[in-house]
């Protein structure tokens, strides 16, 4: 079958949109995958060189997957009054098969280490060069973990019959390497010991890839460097002794940031932050932060600044010479929306066990001058916080999970006016559904109760639901029983909140569909039958380096009044 392409002028090629795409003969790839490789899409402008390059990539992909007889047997470009119509016809042909994989040169590894890697690729199997590259990289990582970073792994595919191949891997293991010493380059103001104390090994030591990578990650986590690279420099001809050179690029330790955020319909937040990341050239940190929330309300028409918060944070990364992160945080906050005023001091110790898991212990003293008759002004608390975070990106996660469990007790041997216990569970999961689409889920459960001489929870410690951050579509703090201290608001001691979003991203733009829900109760008995409020909505996103600019529209599904058309929210960053 032969199709004759239409001859179009350069002007038409550059200006006409693609109206229709017809793909025939494709079985291995879906139409969407083919269009992505070709770089074409209905509605976009047609550009012939782009299609020509896409066809070359398509041929190369099919060849690498074993379709050695793949052909484009027809290509038609037709212009109409509505735009360009494309028709591409291919013949995939049979797919080659790998009959056997063989390995030469594996001597130092135990079979229990390398055989599981090979067993993932049983033969016979379809020809796929990407799999061979994956296996090559897995073997290189295994050798590097076993102390042989100079190992070389190559492979070749030999035809034994038509469309039947045997893949042969050749390994040169190289010497077992000892890290004799570590050098650091690129330091200007940071002390060398700041870098060296992040090492997970002590020279001389056998090279181990995981410990080297974990060390580099620890150096990044100091927050003092924009780039950290490694170089292995042999000390002798045999290459069994090396110097590990860490090339570091410092960032400026002082910073001043000003942030402005706006939430519909009339809420303006201003944040200013100044700090130093390397006090005394020893990685101690000092940060001063101030927040103002400007939101004229009917309740306080003359009070435009409804929330003020100031905080100073001092951090010591190695407390008393131990790998414990210590923080001291004095703070002050006044919130007219919930009739809250408090100031205090929090002292924290954090131990990082793995790249994903940490434990934090904290002591907190807090005084609340504005209080109800049933609670006192001072709360002394001890807090225990285990945290797991495997998200791939803090600003725009596409996979991974976040899990924290906050256990808090106020009073008892710590004294103070308020005695209560609290548990708060926060779990988020991010699951890639397909290319560009992510399912995001969050569940929050909180429960607290007074004990001893206290009969109620202080107003500053109660849970609130509704609006941005919890259940979109409802007014701020409008869900649950009436607050005993501020009758215009709703609050509770037992909280349930869940959020589900399907997020789609295309380059800098994105969209989301979401369902929010939850409820509040005053007592545990009421929590068993609490009313659940649910909303749904959609949103659009524009992605920046620090996260998406987000516009959401939320719509009540429970207790919706006549004429309620939902609420809009404008913010920076995902809600969770």
N, C-alpha and C positions, 0 to 999 in steps of 0.2 A: 504494500500500500504506500503510495507516494502522494504527499500533499504539497502544493506549491504556495509558499508564503507570499502575502501581498506586499507590494512595494509601497512604502510610506515615506513621506518627506520628513526631514529632521524636525521641522516645526511641529508637525503632528505628533511625532514620537515624544517630544518633550512636553506637550501640552495636553494630550488626550488622556483621560482617566480610563482605568481598566473597568469595563462594564461586566464582563463575564469571563470565567475561567473554566475550561473543560479539560479534565485530566483522564486519560484512558490508558489502561494496561498496567496500572500500579496495583500491586497486591502486598508487597512487603511494607511499604510506607502508606500512611493515611494521607488523604488530600491536604489536611492541615500541615502535616510535616513536609510534604512536597512544596507547598506554597512558601513555607518558612525558608527552606533551603534555596529556593529559586529567588526569594526576595520580592515576591509579587503578592498582591492582595487586591480584591475587588474594591474599587473606589479610589485607590491611589494612582498616581501618575505613572504612565508606562515609560520605561527607559530601556531601549534595546540592549545597550552594553551591560546593564545590570542583569537582564535575563540571560545573556550569553555567559556571563560569569557564573550565574546560578546553575546553568546546565552543566558547566564544567565541574562544579562542586558536586552536583548530583551524580554524574558519572563516576567521580572519584569515590564517593560514598558507597555506591553499589559495588564497585570493584573491591573495596576493602571488606565488604560483607560477603564476598564470594560469588557475586553475580558477574562472572567474567564475560558473559555473552550479552550483557545489557546493551541496548541500543535505543536511541531516540529515532524512531522511524517516521515520525511526522511532526511538523511544527507549523502552525498556521496563525498568522497575525492579521486580523481583519478589522478595518475601521468602519464604524457606523455613525449615525448622527448622535447616538447616545454615548459613544466612546469606543474603546478597543475591546475586541473579543479575541481571547487566546484559546488555542486548542493544541494540546501536546499529547502525542501518542508514543508510548514506549513498549518495548518488548523486554521483559526482565530476563527471561531465559532461566535455565536450571541454576540452583545454588550449589557451589562446591562443598565438599565434606572433608573434615579433618579426620583421617582414619586413626592416627596415633600421634602421641606426643612423647618425645624422648629427651633425656637430660644427661648432659656430660659435664663432669668436673665438680660435682657436689661431693666433698670429702669431709669437711669439718662439721657439717650440720648433722644433728640427730634426725632420724626419719620422723620422729614424733613432731618435729618442728616444721619440716618442709612438706611432708606428705599431705597434711590437711589442706595446704594451699592448692596442691595439684588436684586433689580429689574434688575440688569445686568445678573442675572442667573435665568430666568423664568423656571418653571417646568411644565410638565415633560421635561427632557433633558438627553442627554447621560451621562453615568457615567464617571467622570473624577476627580481623586483625586487632580490633580494640581489646578483645579478651587477652590476646597475647601480650599487649602492652601492659594491661592490668597485672597479669601474672609476672611479667618482667619487673615491674615496680614493686610488687609484693615481695619478690625474692631479694631485691636490692634493700628494701626496708628491713627484711629479716636479717640479712648479713650485717647491715649497719647496727642493728640492735645487738648482734652477737660480737661486735667489736671489729668489724671488717668494713669500714666505710669506703675503701677503695676497690671493692668488688666490682666486677664487670659482668653483665648478663646480656647476651645477644641471642637472637633467634633467626631461623630461616625456615621458609616453607618450601618443601621439595615435592614436586608432582610425581606420584607413583603410578597413577592411571589418569585418564581424562576426568577432570573435575574431582579428583581425589588427591589429598595431600597428606604429607607427614611433616609435622613441625618439630624442629630440633633446637633445643636450648643449649647454649654453650656458656659455661660459668668459669670465670677466672676469679678465684676467691680473694686473692690478695692477702697481705699479712694481717695478723691480729694486731691492732693498734693500741698503743698506750698514749694517753694524754699526759705528756711530761709537765707541761705548765700552760697557763692561760695568760694571754696578753690582751689588753684593752686599748683600743685606739679611738680617737675622736673626742676625748673628754676635755672640756674647757673649764667648767666650774664644778661639775659633779666629782665628788671624791671617788677614787678607784674602788674603795672598799664597798661603796653602795652597789656597784656592779658585782663584785666578787662574792658578796654575801648571798646573792640570789642563785649561786651555783648549786646544783643538786648533786655534785660530786666533789671530791677533794683530790687534786693531782698529787702524785701520779695515780691515774686510774684508767682502767680499761674503757675504751670508747664505747658509749651506749647511746644510741640515737635518741631514745625517749628522754633520757636525762638531759641531754644537750638541748633538745627542743623545749623541755619544761623550764630549763634555766633561762633560755631566751624569752620565754613567756613571762617569767618572773621579772626580768629586767624591763620588759614593756610595761608591766603592771606598776612599776614605780611611778609611771606618769611623767618621767623626765626625758624620754627619748621618742623621736618620731620614726626612727628606723634602727634596727639591730640586725646585722648580718654576720655570718661566720666564715672563717677561712681556715682550712687545714693545711698547715705548713710542715712538711716532713723535716725531721732533724738528721736523717741519714738516708743512704741510698736504698736500704731495704724498705723504708717507709713505715717501719713498725713503731716509731716514736715520733710524735708530732707536737707542735705548738698550736693550740686552739686560739685563734685571733678573733676577737669580737669587735667589729667595727660599729661604733655607736654614733648616732646623730642626735645631739641635744636639742630640746625645745627651749623657748624662753620661759624661765621659771615664774616671772611676774605676769599677771594678767588682770585685765579689767573688762568686765562684760556688762552690757546693758541689754535687757530683753523686754519686749513689749508684746503682750498677747491680748486678743480681743475675742470675747464670746458673745454671740447673739443672745438676747437683743441689745443689752446695754451694759456689758461688764468688761472693764479694762483692767488688765493686770500689768504692773510694772515691776521688774526685777533687776536689781543691780548687785553685782558680785565682784569682789576684788580679792586677790590672794597671791600667795607665794608658795611654789611647789617644792622649794629646796632651801629652806631656812638653814643658815649656818653651813651651807653646802653639804648637808647631811640628810636630805630627803624629808625633814620635818615639814609639815604643811600648816599654813594658816590661811583661813578663808573667812571673809566677812560677807554676809548676804542680807539683803533687805528686800521685802516684798510689800507692795501696796495693791489693794484691790479697790477699784473705784466703781461704784455701782449705786446710783441714786435709787432709793426705794420709797414706797409710800409710807413705810413705817418710820423712816428717818429721812425726810425730804431735805433736811439741812445738813445731813451727814453724808457727804459724797464718798469719803474714804471709809469703807466699811470694814476693811481688814488690814492690819499692820502686823508684820512679822519681821524680826531681826534675829540673826543667829551668827555666832562665832564658832568656828570649828578648828580645833588644833589636833593634828594627827601625828603620832610617833610610830613609824613603821616597825621598829624593832624595840619593843618596850623592855628596858633593863637588859638589853643584849639578847633577848629571846625572840624567836620569830612570831611575835604577837603584835598585832596592830592595836594601838591604844588611841582613843579619841576622847576629847573633852569638849562638850558642846553647851555653853550657856545660851539661853534663848529667851525671847519675849514675844508674845502674841496677844493681840486684842481683836476680837471678831464681834462686830455689832449684830451680825445676822443671827448668831446663836447666843448672843449675850455672854460671850466668853472673854475672859482676860486671864492670862497666866504667864508666869516666868519661872525659870528653873535652870537646872544643870543636869546634864547626862554624862556619865562616865562609862566608856565601853572598852571591852577587850575582844578582839576578833582573831580567831585562828583559822587559817586557810589550809585545809587538808589536801584537797585536790583542785585541779583547775575549775571544777564545778561545785564543790561542796565546802561550806564554811560554817563555823559556829560563832555566835556572838553572845557575850554575857554583858549585862549593863546594870548599873545602879542609877536611879533617876530621882531627883528631888524636884518637886514642882509645887508652886504656890499659886492659888487662884483667888484673888481678892473678891471677884464676883462669884457668889455661891448661893445655893438655896439654904433654907433653914435646916434641912436634914443632912447636910454634908459640910465638912470642915474645909478650911482653905489649903491644907498641906497634904500632899500625897507623896509618900516615900515608897518606891517600887524597886523590885528586882526583876529583870527581864532575861529570858533565855530564848535565843532565836537561831535555830538551825535553818540553813538556806541552801537550796540546790538550784543552779542556774546553768542550763546547757543551751540557751538560745544562741543562734549563730550570729545575730545582730541585735544590739540593744534598741536601735531606733526603728528597725523594720525587720523583725524576725520572720523567717520562712520555715524554720523547723527547730525543734528543741522544746524544752519545758522550763518553767519557773515554778518553784515550790518552796514555801516558807511556812513555818509554824511558830507563832509568837505566843509564848507563855509568860504571863505577868502576874505578880502578886504584890499588892500594896498593903502596907501596915504590918501587923504581927510584930516580929522582933525588930522591924525597921522603924516602928513607931509612926508618928504622924496622926492626922485626923481621920483619914479614910482607910477602910479595910475592905479590899475586894480582890477577887481573882478573875483573870481573863484568859481566854484562849481564842486565837484568831488564826484561821487556816486560809491560805491564799495559794491557789493552784492555777497555772495557765499552761496550755499545750498548743503547739503550732505544728500543723500537719500539712505538708505539700500534697495537694490533690492531683495536680497536673502542672504543666509548665505555666507559670505566672499566677497560679491560683493557690491560695492558702486557706485552710480552715483554722480559725483561731477560737479557742474556747477558754473561758475563765470561770472559776468557781471560788466564791469567798463565803466562809462560814465563821461566825463569831458568836461567842457566848460569854457572859460575865455575870457575876453575882456578888453581893456584899456578904460579909461574914463578921463575926465578933461584935464589937459595939456599933458597927455601921448598919443602917437599915436601907440605904439607897446608894446608888452610884453617882459620883459627882457629874454635873452637867457637862464638864469638859471631856469626860470619858465615854459618853453615850454614843451609840451608833446612829448614823443618819443615812437615808436612802432617797433617791430621786434626783433626776437631772444629770448633768454632765458628770461622767466618772462612775456612774452606777446604773441607773435606768433612764435612758433617754426617752423623751416624750412627756415626762412628768416634771412638775415644778421642783426646784431645789428643796430638799428636805421636806417633802410633802407626803411621804409614805410611812405608815405605821401609826401607833397610838400617839396621842397628843403629848408633847414634852411637858413634864410637870413644872419645869422652870420657865419655859418660854411657850405660852399657849398658842402662839402663831405658828409654831413649828411642830414637826413630828419626829420622834426618836424612839429608841428602844434599847434593850439589853441583849437581845438575841437577834442575830442577823443571818439572812440567807440572800445571796446575790449571785446570779449567773449571767454570763454574756456569751453569745455565739456570733461570730462574724465569718463570712466568706469574703475574702479579700482577693481582688484581681488587680494586677499591675501590668501596664503597658508603657515601657520607657519611663517618662516622668509623670505620667498620669495613672490614676487608679480609681477603682470603684469598690464599694462594699455593700453587702446586704447583711443586716444584723437583727438579732432578737435579744432583748434584755428582759430580765425578770428578777423577782425577789420579794422579800417581805421582812417586816420587823415585828417583834413581840416584846412585851414588857416582862413576862415571867416565862419560866420553862414550860409550865402547864399550857400557857397560851401559845407557845412556840409550836406545840404539836399540831395545832389547828390554825396556824397563822394564815392570813389571807395573802395569796400570791398575786402580785401585780406584774403584768407583762406588757411589753411594747415591742414594736418592730419598726424598721426604717431602712433607709438607704443613705449612702454617702458618696462623695467624690473626694479624690485625693490628688494633691500635687506634691511630688517627692523632692525634697531638698537634701543637702548633706547631713542635716541634723534631724531628719525625719520628715514625715508628710505634713503638709498643711491640709487640715481636715475640715470639710463641711458636711455635717450630718443632719438628717431630718428624722426625728423620732415621732412615732404615732402611738397613742395609748390603745391597748386592746381591752383593758379592764377599767371600769369606772370612767368611761369617756363621756363627757357632757355634750349635749347637742351643740353643734357649731365648732367643736374643737377640731382644728385642722393640723394639729401637731406643733412641734417646736424645732427650731433650727439651732445648731451648735457649730461654732467656728473655733477651731483650736489648732495647736501645733503638736504633732506626735499622735500615735495611735492611743486610744483610750486604755489599752492594755497590751 
